[in-house]
Amino acid sequence: MDFQNRLKWVQNALSDLDKADDPIFLLNARIQNEPDTLLKYQLYTSLCDTLRAKSDSEQKRALSDALTNRAWLGFFLKKFEEMESDVREGMALAPKNKYLPSKLAPALLLQGKKDAALAEYKKWMDKPFGEPNFPTYREVFLDDLNTFEKAGIIPPARAADVAAARKLLAGK
């Protein structure tokens, strides 16, 4: 078993040698190793720009994934307008990406677009998300709001809007 694990590691390392000149591979490697949120966000921006220049379907999926990750980091940098744009672009590229819809409603909410956000929450909250801890989008939305509250990224001017979203999601 140890031999197989080491062999697999060597095979992966050898396959990575072929990618040493690939800008997408290099950006992904830098992103994975970057601890600073702002720098990671900037690297995702570069990755998105690089992927937009490609036209094949595999790159579209990769771009959708990069936009998903960039949008999540955008919450913590309070880049709510850019996040909305990222999410909408990603949803157009990959309508089956289940993570993107979970980011649109809070991006709208934290910008002060309460009515649009509540409409998105209503649209998605009872749809299946498909993970054990998150059977529907409702649980994802509530978990994300808790995360944003703990991280202190909810603007004070949006507190009443967040309370309205929580009330809707709680079914009250």
MODELLER restraints for C-alpha pairs under 7 A, 6 or more apart:
rsr = mdl.restraints
at = mdl.atoms
rsr.add(forms.Gaussian(group=physical.xy_distance, feature=features.Distance(at['CA:19:A'], at['CA:25:A']), mean=6.37, stdev=0.5))
rsr.add(forms.Gaussian(group=physical.xy_distance, feature=features.Distance(at['CA:24:A'], at['CA:47:A']), mean=6.53, stdev=0.5))
rsr.add(forms.Gaussian(group=physical.xy_distance, feature=features.Distance(at['CA:27:A'], at['CA:43:A']), mean=6.74, stdev=0.5))
rsr.add(forms.Gaussian(group=physical.xy_distance, feature=features.Distance(at['CA:27:A'], at['CA:47:A']), mean=6.23, stdev=0.5))
rsr.add(forms.Gaussian(group=physical.xy_distance, feature=features.Distance(at['CA:31:A'], at['CA:40:A']), mean=5.60, stdev=0.5))
rsr.add(forms.Gaussian(group=physical.xy_distance, feature=features.Distance(at['CA:31:A'], at['CA:43:A']), mean=6.26, stdev=0.5))
rsr.add(forms.Gaussian(group=physical.xy_distance, feature=features.Distance(at['CA:34:A'], at['CA:40:A']), mean=5.90, stdev=0.5))
rsr.add(forms.Gaussian(group=physical.xy_distance, feature=features.Distance(at['CA:37:A'], at['CA:73:A']), mean=6.86, stdev=0.5))
rsr.add(forms.Gaussian(group=physical.xy_distance, feature=features.Distance(at['CA:41:A'], at['CA:70:A']), mean=5.85, stdev=0.5))
rsr.add(forms.Gaussian(group=physical.xy_distance, feature=features.Distance(at['CA:41:A'], at['CA:73:A']), mean=6.26, stdev=0.5))
rsr.add(forms.Gaussian(group=physical.xy_distance, feature=features.Distance(at['CA:44:A'], at['CA:66:A']), mean=6.41, stdev=0.5))
rsr.add(forms.Gaussian(group=physical.xy_distance, feature=features.Distance(at['CA:44:A'], at['CA:70:A']), mean=5.78, stdev=0.5))
rsr.add(forms.Gaussian(group=physical.xy_distance, feature=features.Distance(at['CA:48:A'], at['CA:63:A']), mean=5.85, stdev=0.5))
rsr.add(forms.Gaussian(group=physical.xy_distance, feature=features.Distance(at['CA:48:A'], at['CA:66:A']), mean=6.29, stdev=0.5))
rsr.add(forms.Gaussian(group=physical.xy_distance, feature=features.Distance(at['CA:48:A'], at['CA:67:A']), mean=6.82, stdev=0.5))
rsr.add(forms.Gaussian(group=physical.xy_distance, feature=features.Distance(at['CA:51:A'], at['CA:59:A']), mean=6.00, stdev=0.5))
rsr.add(forms.Gaussian(group=physical.xy_distance, feature=features.Distance(at['CA:51:A'], at['CA:63:A']), mean=5.73, stdev=0.5))
rsr.add(forms.Gaussian(group=physical.xy_distance, feature=features.Distance(at['CA:60:A'], at['CA:93:A']), mean=6.14, stdev=0.5))
rsr.add(forms.Gaussian(group=physical.xy_distance, feature=features.Distance(at['CA:61:A'], at['CA:94:A']), mean=6.41, stdev=0.5))
rsr.add(forms.Gaussian(group=physical.xy_distance, feature=features.Distance(at['CA:64:A'], at['CA:90:A']), mean=4.50, stdev=0.5))
rsr.add(forms.Gaussian(group=physical.xy_distance, feature=features.Distance(at['CA:64:A'], at['CA:93:A']), mean=6.25, stdev=0.5))
rsr.add(forms.Gaussian(group=physical.xy_distance, feature=features.Distance(at['CA:64:A'], at['CA:94:A']), mean=6.17, stdev=0.5))
rsr.add(forms.Gaussian(group=physical.xy_distance, feature=features.Distance(at['CA:67:A'], at['CA:86:A']), mean=5.52, stdev=0.5))
rsr.add(forms.Gaussian(group=physical.xy_distance, feature=features.Distance(at['CA:67:A'], at['CA:87:A']), mean=6.71, stdev=0.5))
rsr.add(forms.Gaussian(group=physical.xy_distance, feature=features.Distance(at['CA:67:A'], at['CA:90:A']), mean=5.97, stdev=0.5))
rsr.add(forms.Gaussian(group=physical.xy_distance, feature=features.Distance(at['CA:68:A'], at['CA:87:A']), mean=6.71, stdev=0.5))
rsr.add(forms.Gaussian(group=physical.xy_distance, feature=features.Distance(at['CA:68:A'], at['CA:99:A']), mean=6.96, stdev=0.5))
rsr.add(forms.Gaussian(group=physical.xy_distance, feature=features.Distance(at['CA:68:A'], at['CA:100:A']), mean=5.99, stdev=0.5))
rsr.add(forms.Gaussian(group=physical.xy_distance, feature=features.Distance(at['CA:71:A'], at['CA:83:A']), mean=4.75, stdev=0.5))
rsr.add(forms.Gaussian(group=physical.xy_distance, feature=features.Distance(at['CA:71:A'], at['CA:86:A']), mean=6.22, stdev=0.5))
rsr.add(forms.Gaussian(group=physical.xy_distance, feature=features.Distance(at['CA:71:A'], at['CA:87:A']), mean=6.72, stdev=0.5))
rsr.add(forms.Gaussian(group=physical.xy_distance, feature=features.Distance(at['CA:74:A'], at['CA:80:A']), mean=6.60, stdev=0.5))
rsr.add(forms.Gaussian(group=physical.xy_distance, feature=features.Distance(at['CA:74:A'], at['CA:83:A']), mean=5.97, stdev=0.5))
rsr.add(forms.Gaussian(group=physical.xy_distance, feature=features.Distance(at['CA:76:A'], at['CA:153:A']), mean=6.33, stdev=0.5))
rsr.add(forms.Gaussian(group=physical.xy_distance, feature=features.Distance(at['CA:78:A'], at['CA:153:A']), mean=6.76, stdev=0.5))
rsr.add(forms.Gaussian(group=physical.xy_distance, feature=features.Distance(at['CA:80:A'], at['CA:107:A']), mean=5.25, stdev=0.5))
rsr.add(forms.Gaussian(group=physical.xy_distance, feature=features.Distance(at['CA:80:A'], at['CA:110:A']), mean=6.60, stdev=0.5))
rsr.add(forms.Gaussian(group=physical.xy_distance, feature=features.Distance(at['CA:80:A'], at['CA:111:A']), mean=6.00, stdev=0.5))
rsr.add(forms.Gaussian(group=physical.xy_distance, feature=features.Distance(at['CA:81:A'], at['CA:111:A']), mean=6.83, stdev=0.5))
rsr.add(forms.Gaussian(group=physical.xy_distance, feature=features.Distance(at['CA:83:A'], at['CA:107:A']), mean=6.30, stdev=0.5))
rsr.add(forms.Gaussian(group=physical.xy_distance, feature=features.Distance(at['CA:84:A'], at['CA:104:A']), mean=5.98, stdev=0.5))
rsr.add(forms.Gaussian(group=physical.xy_distance, feature=features.Distance(at['CA:84:A'], at['CA:107:A']), mean=5.63, stdev=0.5))
rsr.add(forms.Gaussian(group=physical.xy_distance, feature=features.Distance(at['CA:84:A'], at['CA:108:A']), mean=6.76, stdev=0.5))
rsr.add(forms.Gaussian(group=physical.xy_distance, feature=features.Distance(at['CA:87:A'], at['CA:100:A']), mean=5.70, stdev=0.5))
rsr.add(forms.Gaussian(group=physical.xy_distance, feature=features.Distance(at['CA:87:A'], at['CA:103:A']), mean=6.89, stdev=0.5))
rsr.add(forms.Gaussian(group=physical.xy_distance, feature=features.Distance(at['CA:87:A'], at['CA:104:A']), mean=6.12, stdev=0.5))
rsr.add(forms.Gaussian(group=physical.xy_distance, feature=features.Distance(at['CA:90:A'], at['CA:100:A']), mean=7.00, stdev=0.5))
rsr.add(forms.Gaussian(group=physical.xy_distance, feature=features.Distance(at['CA:91:A'], at['CA:97:A']), mean=6.99, stdev=0.5))
rsr.add(forms.Gaussian(group=physical.xy_distance, feature=features.Distance(at['CA:91:A'], at['CA:100:A']), mean=6.35, stdev=0.5))
rsr.add(forms.Gaussian(group=physical.xy_distance, feature=features.Distance(at['CA:98:A'], at['CA:129:A']), mean=6.94, stdev=0.5))
rsr.add(forms.Gaussian(group=physical.xy_distance, feature=features.Distance(at['CA:102:A'], at['CA:137:A']), mean=6.79, stdev=0.5))
rsr.add(forms.Gaussian(group=physical.xy_distance, feature=features.Distance(at['CA:102:A'], at['CA:140:A']), mean=6.87, stdev=0.5))
rsr.add(forms.Gaussian(group=physical.xy_distance, feature=features.Distance(at['CA:102:A'], at['CA:141:A']), mean=6.41, stdev=0.5))
rsr.add(forms.Gaussian(group=physical.xy_distance, feature=features.Distance(at['CA:105:A'], at['CA:117:A']), mean=4.52, stdev=0.5))
rsr.add(forms.Gaussian(group=physical.xy_distance, feature=features.Distance(at['CA:105:A'], at['CA:120:A']), mean=5.33, stdev=0.5))
rsr.add(forms.Gaussian(group=physical.xy_distance, feature=features.Distance(at['CA:105:A'], at['CA:121:A']), mean=5.91, stdev=0.5))
rsr.add(forms.Gaussian(group=physical.xy_distance, feature=features.Distance(at['CA:106:A'], at['CA:117:A']), mean=6.64, stdev=0.5))
rsr.add(forms.Gaussian(group=physical.xy_distance, feature=features.Distance(at['CA:108:A'], at['CA:114:A']), mean=6.85, stdev=0.5))
rsr.add(forms.Gaussian(group=physical.xy_distance, feature=features.Distance(at['CA:108:A'], at['CA:116:A']), mean=6.73, stdev=0.5))
rsr.add(forms.Gaussian(group=physical.xy_distance, feature=features.Distance(at['CA:108:A'], at['CA:117:A']), mean=5.14, stdev=0.5))
rsr.add(forms.Gaussian(group=physical.xy_distance, feature=features.Distance(at['CA:109:A'], at['CA:117:A']), mean=5.11, stdev=0.5))
rsr.add(forms.Gaussian(group=physical.xy_distance, feature=features.Distance(at['CA:109:A'], at['CA:161:A']), mean=6.79, stdev=0.5))
rsr.add(forms.Gaussian(group=physical.xy_distance, feature=features.Distance(at['CA:110:A'], at['CA:154:A']), mean=6.75, stdev=0.5))
rsr.add(forms.Gaussian(group=physical.xy_distance, feature=features.Distance(at['CA:110:A'], at['CA:158:A']), mean=6.18, stdev=0.5))
rsr.add(forms.Gaussian(group=physical.xy_distance, feature=features.Distance(at['CA:112:A'], at['CA:158:A']), mean=6.45, stdev=0.5))
rsr.add(forms.Gaussian(group=physical.xy_distance, feature=features.Distance(at['CA:114:A'], at['CA:161:A']), mean=6.14, stdev=0.5))
rsr.add(forms.Gaussian(group=physical.xy_distance, feature=features.Distance(at['CA:118:A'], at['CA:165:A']), mean=6.39, stdev=0.5))
rsr.add(forms.Gaussian(group=physical.xy_distance, feature=features.Distance(at['CA:124:A'], at['CA:137:A']), mean=6.06, stdev=0.5))
rsr.add(forms.Gaussian(group=physical.xy_distance, feature=features.Distance(at['CA:125:A'], at['CA:136:A']), mean=6.43, stdev=0.5))
rsr.add(forms.Gaussian(group=physical.xy_distance, feature=features.Distance(at['CA:125:A'], at['CA:137:A']), mean=4.67, stdev=0.5))
rsr.add(forms.Gaussian(group=physical.xy_distance, feature=features.Distance(at['CA:125:A'], at['CA:138:A']), mean=4.28, stdev=0.5))
rsr.add(forms.Gaussian(group=physical.xy_distance, feature=features.Distance(at['CA:126:A'], at['CA:136:A']), mean=5.67, stdev=0.5))
rsr.add(forms.Gaussian(group=physical.xy_distance, feature=features.Distance(at['CA:126:A'], at['CA:137:A']), mean=6.26, stdev=0.5))
rsr.add(forms.Gaussian(group=physical.xy_distance, feature=features.Distance(at['CA:126:A'], at['CA:138:A']), mean=6.25, stdev=0.5))
rsr.add(forms.Gaussian(group=physical.xy_distance, feature=features.Distance(at['CA:127:A'], at['CA:136:A']), mean=5.43, stdev=0.5))
rsr.add(forms.Gaussian(group=physical.xy_distance, feature=features.Distance(at['CA:127:A'], at['CA:137:A']), mean=6.06, stdev=0.5))
rsr.add(forms.Gaussian(group=physical.xy_distance, feature=features.Distance(at['CA:128:A'], at['CA:135:A']), mean=5.68, stdev=0.5))
rsr.add(forms.Gaussian(group=physical.xy_distance, feature=features.Distance(at['CA:128:A'], at['CA:136:A']), mean=4.19, stdev=0.5))
rsr.add(forms.Gaussian(group=physical.xy_distance, feature=features.Distance(at['CA:128:A'], at['CA:137:A']), mean=6.35, stdev=0.5))
rsr.add(forms.Gaussian(group=physical.xy_distance, feature=features.Distance(at['CA:129:A'], at['CA:135:A']), mean=5.31, stdev=0.5))
rsr.add(forms.Gaussian(group=physical.xy_distance, feature=features.Distance(at['CA:129:A'], at['CA:136:A']), mean=4.51, stdev=0.5))
rsr.add(forms.Gaussian(group=physical.xy_distance, feature=features.Distance(at['CA:129:A'], at['CA:137:A']), mean=5.37, stdev=0.5))
rsr.add(forms.Gaussian(group=physical.xy_distance, feature=features.Distance(at['CA:130:A'], at['CA:136:A']), mean=6.83, stdev=0.5))
rsr.add(forms.Gaussian(group=physical.xy_distance, feature=features.Distance(at['CA:134:A'], at['CA:140:A']), mean=5.88, stdev=0.5))
rsr.add(forms.Gaussian(group=physical.xy_distance, feature=features.Distance(at['CA:138:A'], at['CA:169:A']), mean=6.13, stdev=0.5))
rsr.add(forms.Gaussian(group=physical.xy_distance, feature=features.Distance(at['CA:148:A'], at['CA:154:A']), mean=6.22, stdev=0.5))
